[in-house]
Amino acid sequence: MASSFLRVSLLFISLHTADGFIYFLTNRCEFNSSDLKDIEFIQSLYYNKVEFARFSSSLGKFVGYNEFGLKQAEAWNNNPSYMAGLRNTKELYCKFYIDFAYDHVLSKSVKPHVVLSSTEPSGGKHPATLVCSVYDFYPKHIRVKWIRDGQQVTSDVTSTDEQADSDWYYQIHSHLEYTPRSGEKISCMVEHASLKEPLITHWDPSMPESERNKIAIGASGLILGLVLSLAGFIYYKRKAQGRILVPSS
């Protein structure tokens, strides 16, 4: 992966319940590679949601953001053993988690799953809209194209941004507004790092399977009703023919 960004945070909260004051700090690592020179360790300290001081490995010291923070930063910066520990955190803390991320997550790729569907427009000149939905892929970068009769379609195409699913996977949706033509062939082509070659999904304009199932069930019910009606009519006729009429006196 050419460029990566990951924020690893540990959050410590100390709550004084009597007055409702909150003090907490966050440790995070920002990086573009697993090389130490591309890693920055940042520790931020907050009081009642306001950041009052921050340590950055690129600066090598604390910076205060208010009167209290300036006093605390000066005290910490003048503590050699405490500062030595913070300066070593980039290698001891960040490097460990970043190497783990590259080994188990960032170097992996997951193939996308494509679903083609059609939606009815709410109004406008185009009678139909095709939607190419791409799910469960990683890493984030992906290209989605529309192909119509062998040619890439560039007009009447809109796409969403890659949307994170909060589980390391992403999804994206591309829309094509079009006027159907007899005999045409429309496809959605996906290019992704997990694929050796583009993934092409062809649009089938025939009735969806769910609709075909509904019609099949309805037709079966109608035929069954006709068969039962016919059987009842035949039974009635046979009973009527075998009945003996007794003249009344």
C-alpha positions in Angstrom: 0.0 0.0 0.0 1.6 3.2 -1.1 0.1 5.4 1.6 -1.7 4.4 4.8 -3.1 6.2 7.8 -4.0 4.5 11.1 -4.7 6.0 14.5 -4.1 3.8 17.4 -5.5 5.3 20.6 -5.5 4.3 24.3 -7.9 6.3 26.4 -7.5 6.8 30.1 -10.3 8.6 31.9 -10.3 9.9 35.5 -13.7 11.2 36.6 -14.3 13.3 39.8 -17.9 12.5 40.4 -18.4 15.2 43.0 -18.0 18.1 40.6 -18.3 16.2 37.3 -14.8 17.2 36.1 -13.2 14.9 33.5 -9.5 14.5 32.9 -8.2 12.1 30.2 -5.4 11.6 27.8 -5.0 9.9 24.4 -2.0 8.2 22.8 -2.0 7.9 19.0 0.3 6.9 16.2 0.1 8.5 12.8 2.1 7.0 9.9 2.6 6.5 6.2 4.7 3.4 6.5 6.3 1.1 9.1 9.6 3.0 8.9 10.3 4.9 12.1 10.9 8.2 10.2 7.3 8.0 8.9 5.8 7.5 12.3 4.7 10.2 14.7 3.6 9.6 18.3 1.2 12.1 19.8 0.0 12.3 23.4 -2.9 14.8 24.1 -4.2 15.7 27.5 -7.7 17.1 28.1 -9.6 18.6 30.9 -13.4 18.9 30.5 -13.0 18.1 26.8 -10.5 20.9 26.3 -7.0 19.9 25.2 -4.5 21.8 27.4 -1.2 20.1 26.4 0.3 17.9 23.8 3.5 15.9 23.3 4.7 15.3 19.7 7.6 13.0 18.8 8.4 15.3 15.9 8.9 18.2 18.3 10.3 16.1 21.1 8.6 18.1 23.8 5.2 19.2 25.3 3.3 22.2 24.1 0.7 24.0 26.3 -2.5 25.5 25.0 -3.7 27.5 28.0 -2.2 28.9 31.3 -2.6 25.5 33.1 -1.2 23.7 30.1 1.8 25.9 29.7 2.8 25.3 33.4 2.3 21.6 33.0 4.3 21.5 29.8 7.2 23.3 31.3 7.3 20.9 34.3 7.2 17.8 32.1 9.8 19.2 29.6 12.2 19.7 32.6 11.8 16.1 33.7 14.6 14.2 31.8 13.5 10.7 32.7 9.8 11.3 31.9 10.7 12.8 28.6 13.1 10.0 27.7 10.3 7.5 28.2 7.9 9.5 25.9 10.6 9.8 23.2 11.1 6.0 23.2 7.3 5.4 22.9 7.4 5.8 19.1 9.6 2.8 18.7 8.3 0.7 21.6 4.6 1.4 21.3 3.8 2.7 17.8 6.2 0.4 15.9 4.7 -2.7 17.5 1.1 -1.8 16.6 2.0 -0.6 13.1 3.9 -3.7 12.3 1.0 -5.7 13.6 -1.4 -3.7 11.4 0.7 -4.2 8.2 1.1 -8.0 8.9 -2.6 -8.7 9.6 -4.6 -5.9 8.0 -3.0 -3.3 5.7 -1.1 -5.9 3.6 -4.3 -7.9 3.0 -6.9 -7.5 0.3 -10.5 -8.7 0.1 -12.3 -9.3 -3.2 -15.5 -7.2 -3.7 -19.0 -8.5 -4.1 -21.1 -6.9 -6.9 -24.9 -6.6 -7.1 -26.6 -5.1 -10.1 -30.1 -3.7 -9.7 -32.6 -1.4 -11.4 -34.6 1.4 -9.8 -37.5 3.4 -11.1 -36.8 7.1 -11.5 -38.8 9.6 -9.5 -39.1 11.8 -12.5 -37.0 12.9 -15.4 -36.1 12.1 -19.0 -34.4 8.8 -18.2 -36.9 5.9 -17.9 -34.5 3.7 -15.9 -31.5 3.8 -13.5 -29.1 0.9 -13.0 -27.2 0.6 -9.7 -23.9 -1.2 -9.4 -23.4 -1.9 -5.7 -20.0 -3.1 -4.6 -19.7 -4.5 -1.1 -17.1 -5.9 1.3 -13.8 -5.0 -0.3 -10.5 -3.9 1.1 -8.4 -1.8 0.7 -10.4 1.3 0.1 -9.2 2.4 -3.4 -11.4 1.0 -6.2 -12.6 1.9 -9.7 -16.1 1.2 -11.0 -17.0 1.7 -14.6 -20.0 1.1 -16.9 -19.6 -0.7 -20.2 -22.3 -0.4 -22.9 -21.9 -2.5 -26.0 -18.1 -2.7 -25.5 -17.6 1.0 -24.9 -17.1 2.8 -21.6 -20.0 5.1 -20.5 -18.9 8.4 -19.2 -22.2 10.4 -19.3 -25.2 10.1 -16.9 -23.0 8.3 -14.4 -22.8 9.2 -10.7 -21.0 7.4 -7.9 -20.8 7.6 -4.1 -17.5 7.8 -2.3 -16.1 4.7 -0.7 -18.1 4.2 2.5 -16.5 2.5 5.5 -18.5 -0.3 7.1 -16.8 0.0 10.5 -15.3 -3.5 10.1 -12.3 -2.6 7.8 -14.5 -3.3 4.7 -15.9 -0.7 2.3 -18.8 -0.3 -0.1 -19.5 2.0 -3.1 -22.5 2.5 -5.4 -22.5 3.7 -9.0 -25.6 4.8 -10.8 -26.2 4.9 -14.6 -29.3 6.7 -16.0 -30.1 5.3 -19.4 -32.7 4.6 -22.1 -32.9 0.9 -22.9 -32.2 -0.2 -26.4 -33.1 -3.6 -27.9 -30.2 -6.0 -28.0 -27.8 -3.9 -26.1 -25.4 -5.2 -23.5 -24.6 -3.3 -20.3 -22.0 -4.3 -17.7 -20.5 -3.0 -14.5 -16.7 -3.4 -14.4 -14.8 -3.2 -11.1 -11.0 -2.8 -10.8 -9.4 -3.5 -7.4 -6.1 -4.6 -5.8 -7.6 -7.9 -4.8 -8.4 -8.8 -8.4 -6.0 -10.3 -11.0 -8.3 -9.0 -13.7 -11.3 -6.7 -13.8 -14.5 -8.1 -12.4 -17.3 -7.7 -15.0 -20.9 -8.2 -14.1 -23.5 -8.2 -16.9 -26.9 -6.7 -16.5 -29.8 -9.1 -17.1 -32.9 -7.2 -18.1 -35.1 -10.2 -17.6 -37.5 -10.3 -14.7 -35.8 -10.8 -11.4 -36.0 -14.3 -9.9 -38.2 -13.1 -7.0 -40.8 -11.8 -9.4 -40.6 -15.0 -11.5 -41.3 -17.0 -8.3 -44.3 -14.8 -7.5 -45.8 -15.4 -10.9 -45.0 -19.1 -10.8 -46.7 -19.5 -7.4 -49.7 -17.5 -8.6 -50.1 -19.5 -11.8 -49.8 -22.8 -9.8 -52.5 -21.7 -7.5 -54.8 -20.8 -10.4 -54.2 -24.1 -12.1 -54.8 -26.0 -8.9 -58.1 -24.1 -8.4 -59.2 -24.9 -11.9 -58.4 -28.6 -11.4 -60.3 -28.8 -8.2 -63.3 -27.0 -9.7 -63.3 -29.4 -12.7 -63.1 -32.4 -10.3 -66.0 -31.1 -8.3 -68.0 -30.5 -11.4 -67.4 -34.1 -12.7 -68.2 -35.6 -9.3 -71.5 -33.6 -9.3 -72.5 -34.8 -12.8 -71.8 -38.4 -11.9 -73.9 -38.2 -8.8 -76.7 -36.6 -10.7 -76.7 -39.3 -13.3 -76.9 -42.1 -10.7 -79.8 -40.5 -8.8 -83.2 -42.3 -9.0 -86.2 -40.1 -9.3 -89.3 -41.1 -7.3 -92.6 -39.7 -8.6 -94.6 -37.9 -6.0 -98.1 -39.3 -5.1 
